Amino acid sequence: MPRLAQQSILYQRGKLLPRVPRFEEPFGLESPCGGPVASEPDIAYARAQSLRITANVVCEESSRPMELCYDFVSPPRIVFGWGRRREVGGLARSLGQRAFIVHGSRTLERAGHLAELSDQLRQAGVEPIELTRISREPLVEDVDRAAQHLRVGLRAETDLIVAIGGGAAIDLGKALAAMATNTEGDSVRDYLEGVGRGLALTARPLPVLAMPTTAGTGSEATKNAVISNHEPAFKKSLRSLQMVPRIALVDPELGVTAPPEVTAASGMDTVTQLIESYLSRKAQPIPQALCVQGLRLAFPAVREAVHDGTSRSAREAMSHAALLSGLALANSGLGMAHGVAAALGVHCNIPHGLACAVMLPVTLQTNRAPCSAEMADLARLCGIEAATTDAAIEDFIMQIRDINAEIGIPARLSELGVRRDQVSAIVAGSRGNSMSGNPVDVSDEQLSSILEGML
Ligand SMILES: [Zn+2]
């Protein structure tokens, strides 16, 4: 009897197609939608041949197996455009009367954006209250401390959160919106995935209006907030459909003051998110369509945004691509680069975007075999012309390495201070939600040798 994982059957418009399986584990004989995936004679035939039946449908345009059965989650309102931050007052007023402001670095303050934000809110009849500032990725203690303040005198019916800054500030704002109204746990830790008490968010969070100032994480469009801790060391998500911001207000002009190294790391985070979502084993049709447009824009724009921070076209392209990447990852998941990046953040204090950028080329190499058709598609839409699929992929990975080098992102983990004695902890810390989307299963031994090869 052949090993079952060696062969599978895809059911396409009434025909059984023997194919190299994309998934090692079967979905069973029922699709995730609950319906049968193959007719009885087909199932009998497959059983007789000891073949597996997967629940995939092959799209006509692509060789990629695509499950046409999905949910799609996004903010109810997305407001995008150069200078449109000035509309914040009216938008906030549609959500409440008192806005707690969670914001990022001092650059925002220096550029006058915070004063402008408060003025806009006041003019629209919304009382602004500065709640907290964050200049690094949020810790459990940051959430707990600010949540305590927030809960005192809370008016849950009319209060809202305005989160303005990079992914850290928006994640913190989303977590605080949830912790303001969910008071069963003593700490946000009680609600995080995989640690604490596993409590669910039962009360509706405060509405969040998210204003990203870096084109990176796409947190303005996602349903989770990433929260870290030192003792014990972890980086986990607070996740709920209710945490999707009610309004994503994306003004690419806010990115003009971001320094080149922040633009570089956050820009490559966007590129990584678009590629990993597209290739994810949880890939979905709408996110894939978004990834195509996002990558086509971001691939040429990321260099320009770093070299000329005032370029309106580059900032617009990157902000839009970042938003699309958030929509994509919130619905499709990610992969190995993001799995490892979480551990690099926890154990080596490497910022998220930088860690993703460093891990992207090796992640593509690792996933190359089962995803060659998809990777070649991505290469072509980034303008790469090559005679063969293999050559297109090779060139694609090489161009990503070139972009990284040009915008100051190192190729080796040792350049970021990662040591050999940290590898086992990084491997153990990489097994989060992101890794579960990676197209191939990577064993601990494989991951160790990949990481050691990057020292
Ligand atoms: Zn990311």
Boltz pocket constraint, residues with backbone or C-beta under 6 A from the ligand:
constraints:
  - pocket:
      binder: B
      contacts: [[A, 216], [A, 217], [A, 269], [A, 270], [A, 273], [A, 338], [A, 352], [A, 356]]
      max_distance: 6.0
